Amino acid sequence: MMATMSSSLFLALAVITTGLYAGFMLTFLIAIMPGIAALPDERFTAAMRRFNEKVPGPAFLVLFLGVIAFPAVVVLGGDGGSDRALAVVALVCAVAGHLITIAGNIPLNKALAESEGGDDSAARAAFESPWNRLHRVRTVLSLAAFALLAVVGAEF
């Protein structure tokens, strides 16, 4: 079991950042996307473009980087055992979610931004379903990472 003060600090930071990030993802999944789904195409695409401009701000970037960095420190500082194994799986989930974001959601966001001034119906059709599908997967991965790190923290 991880036993140093710095280990517990990084584990706490890992749990907090991962929990906040998972909550952010879940909010988009269960509230924001269903809420804007009923909008007409031009309002839906405008709303998503504005979200995509605002989300990657400093606070989000701290979470986005923290969900990788803090669990990585926990994994590297662990002494082996089941708590380290759970932290490794949590880190793998977080990395997989980020890869989905980088390879899937961000390119869709960029394509939507580039479509501004064009056919909003076509832009929405190309964006909404694939983005939501990818977002569901990364939300599940972020929730899994949080749950696993919470278990590690409870065992600490």
N, C-alpha and C positions, 0 to 999 in steps of 0.2 A: 504494500500500500504506500502511496506517495506520502511523505511525512514532513517535508520541510515547509517553512513559512512561505518561501517564494513559490513552491509548488501549489500551496493552497491559494495564494493570491492569483496565480495564473489560471488555476482551475475555476476560481470564482469569476474572473474576467471572461473565461471561455463560456461558462454557463450564462452569464449576463448577456454578453454580446450575441451569442447564438440564440438565446431566448428572445431577445429583442428583434433580431433578424427574422426568426421564424414567425414571430407575431406580426411583423410587417408583411411578410409573404402571405400569411394566412388572412390578414385583413384585405389584401388585394384579391385573394381567391374568393372569400365568402361575402365581401361587402362591396368593394369598389367595382370589380368587373361585373358582378350581377347588377349593380346599380346603374352602370353606364350602358349595359347591354340593351336596354330599352330605348336608348337615344337614337334619333335618326343618324344616318351615316355621317353627315357633315359635322354633327355635334360629337358623335363618338370619336371620330378621327381627330377632331380638334382637342378633345379632352385628353386622349392618349398622347398626342404630341406634347401637350403642356406637361403631363405627368413625366414623360420621358425627358423633358428639359430640366425639370426640378428635382427628380429623384436622385440623380448622381451628385448631390451636393456633399459638403464636408461631413455632416452627421451620418449620412448613408455610407459614405466611403469608409468611415471609421468602423461601422458595423461590418461592411462587406469584407474589409481586410482583417478585422478582428476575428471573424468566425473561422478564419484559416490560421492566423498567426497564434492566437492564444491556445487553441487545441494543439497546434504543432509544438508549442513550448511544453505543454502538459505531456504530450507523447514523448518528446525527447528527454524530459526530466523524470519520467516515470521509472519505477524500479522493477517493471515486469508485472506479471500477475494479471488477474481478471480486470482490474480497474484500468490498466494500461491497454489491454486488448479492447475494451469498450471505447476508450478514448481514441484508439486507432480507427475503429469502425466509424466513430463520430466524425473524425477528420476526413475519412474517405467519403462519407456522405456529403460533408461540406464542400469538398473539392469537386465532387461530381456535380453538385448543384451549381457551383460557380462555372464549371465547364459548360453546362447547359445554358447558363446565362450568357456567357461569352460567345459560344458557338451558335446559339439559337435565338435567344430573346433580343440581344443587342443588335444583330443584323436585321431582325424584323423591325425593331425600333427605328433603325437608320433608314430602312426602306420606307417606312411610314412617314418619317420626317421629309424624305426626298420627294414624296408624292404630294406634298402640300401644294395646293393650287391646281391639282389635277382632279381626277375622278375619285371622289370619296367613297363611292360604292365599291369600286374595284379595289381601292386601297384597303378598305375594311375587310373585304372578302379574302384578300391575300394575307391579312394580318391576324384577325381576331381568333380564328380557330387554332392555327398553329401556335400562336403566342399563348393562348389559354392552355393548350395541351402541354406545352413545355413548362408553363408556370405551375401547373398541378404537380408535375414530377419534382420540380425544384422545391416546391412547398413541402411535399412529403419528405424529401431528403433533409430539408432544414429542420423540420419537426423531429425527424429521427435523430439527427445530430444533437439537437437540444435534449431530447429525452435520454439519450445515452450519456451525455455529459452530466445531466442531472443525477443519474444513477451513480456515476463515478463520484460526484460530489457528496451524495448521500452515504456512500461507502467510506468516504474520507473521514 
